[in-house]
C-alpha cells in the first residue's frame, strides 16, 4: 500500500536495516566459515563457493518472483504476482510517498523485502551442509534456484503471510522454526539420502579442516541471530528486546546442555560440541522468540541441546545416512523441538497469542511432507538435466581442485 513518508518510523526502519545486515552476516561470512571449518581441507573452497553462490542466486530469484509468491496476498497456498520483478514497490521522493507491506506498515517495503530476502538466502544455504563434498556446483546452482521458488516461497506464504493457511490456523513461528529450520532440515535429509554417502564414509577418517574457523562462524551466527529473531518483531520495541534476551539465554543454555551430555558420553567436552549446541539453541528458540519468557527460553535451551546431540549422533547412526554437517540433526530436530515447545510455553502476556500443540504439530508435519517430497522431485529432475554428483575421481581429488581449480595452501 502507498503511504506518506510521515507514516514511517525512523527508529523501526533503522533497526530493520541493521537487522537485515545482521542476518546477511549469518550466511556470508558466518555460515560459510562455520561449514568451511568442518569439511576436509580439499573441500574448503568448494563449500564457501556454494554458500556464496546460493546467496547470489537466491537474491535474484527473490527479486524476480520469490518475494511476490511468498508475501503478496493470493490464495492460502501461494502469493500473488503483483511484485514480480518488484514492480509496484515504489519510493517517490518528490511526492513524499512510498509503499509499505501490510504486515510491516512502519517501515518502507524495500526494507521489508530485503529483510525477508536474507531469510530466503540462509535457508537453502543451510542445506548445502547436507551434501557437502560431493555435489556438482552446476547441480547445486540449479537445485537452489528451483528449491527457493518451489519450496521456500510457498512455505513462507503459508506461515508468514496473514492469508496463508497455516497462519489462519494460528500457527506460531516468530522467526522461522518451520519456514527456515524444519524446511532446511528435511531438505538436507532428502539430499543426503538421494545424493548418497561420501566415498569412504564409515571406513576413512574425515578430519575437519580448522575448528577455529567453525568457532568464528558460530560466533557470527550467534551475533547475527539477534537480527534474525529480534528483527522479526519488525519494530524497535519491547517485544524485540524480549526476543533478543530469550535468544541469548536459550543459546547459552543449549551449548551447556550439549556440552554436559557430550562430556558424560565421551569423557571430554569439545569446541565443536559447544558450537553445535549453541546453534541448536539458536534454531530451537527461533519460532518461540517473540512468544516465550526467559524461563521458557531456559527450558527450550536444555531440551534443544540434548535433542540435537541425539539427532547428530544416535539418530544419524541408527538411520545410517551421510548428512555431512548435520543439517537435519541440528536444524531439523532443533526446529521441530522449538516449534512444538512454542505451543506449550507461549506467554500470552508477551504477544497476546495462545499456543496449540496440535496446530504447531500440523505446521511441522505439513512442512516436513511438502519440503521433503518437493526436494526429492527437484533433485530427480536436476539429476536428469545435469547430473547431481561428481565422479569418484573428482571426489577423491577434492572439489576445490576438480570443481574450481583452487585450493587452500
Secondary structure as GFF3:
##gff-version 3
##sequence-region A 1 409
A	DSSP	beta_strand	2	4	.	.	.	ID=ss1
A	DSSP	three_ten_helix	5	7	.	.	.	ID=ss2
A	DSSP	alpha_helix	10	25	.	.	.	ID=ss3
A	DSSP	pi_helix	26	31	.	.	.	ID=ss4
A	DSSP	alpha_helix	32	36	.	.	.	ID=ss5
A	DSSP	three_ten_helix	41	43	.	.	.	ID=ss6
A	DSSP	alpha_helix	44	61	.	.	.	ID=ss7
A	DSSP	pi_helix	62	66	.	.	.	ID=ss8
A	DSSP	alpha_helix	67	71	.	.	.	ID=ss9
A	DSSP	three_ten_helix	84	86	.	.	.	ID=ss10
A	DSSP	beta_strand	91	92	.	.	.	ID=ss11
A	DSSP	beta_strand	97	99	.	.	.	ID=ss12
A	DSSP	alpha_helix	109	127	.	.	.	ID=ss13
A	DSSP	three_ten_helix	128	130	.	.	.	ID=ss14
A	DSSP	alpha_helix	137	147	.	.	.	ID=ss15
A	DSSP	pi_helix	148	152	.	.	.	ID=ss16
A	DSSP	alpha_helix	153	160	.	.	.	ID=ss17
A	DSSP	alpha_helix	165	169	.	.	.	ID=ss18
A	DSSP	pi_helix	177	182	.	.	.	ID=ss19
A	DSSP	alpha_helix	183	195	.	.	.	ID=ss20
A	DSSP	alpha_helix	211	229	.	.	.	ID=ss21
A	DSSP	three_ten_helix	230	233	.	.	.	ID=ss22
A	DSSP	alpha_helix	238	266	.	.	.	ID=ss23
A	DSSP	alpha_helix	271	286	.	.	.	ID=ss24
A	DSSP	alpha_helix	294	312	.	.	.	ID=ss25
A	DSSP	alpha_helix	314	319	.	.	.	ID=ss26
A	DSSP	pi_helix	327	332	.	.	.	ID=ss27
A	DSSP	alpha_helix	333	345	.	.	.	ID=ss28
A	DSSP	alpha_helix	348	351	.	.	.	ID=ss29
A	DSSP	alpha_helix	357	385	.	.	.	ID=ss30
A	DSSP	alpha_helix	392	397	.	.	.	ID=ss31
A	DSSP	alpha_helix	399	404	.	.	.	ID=ss32
###
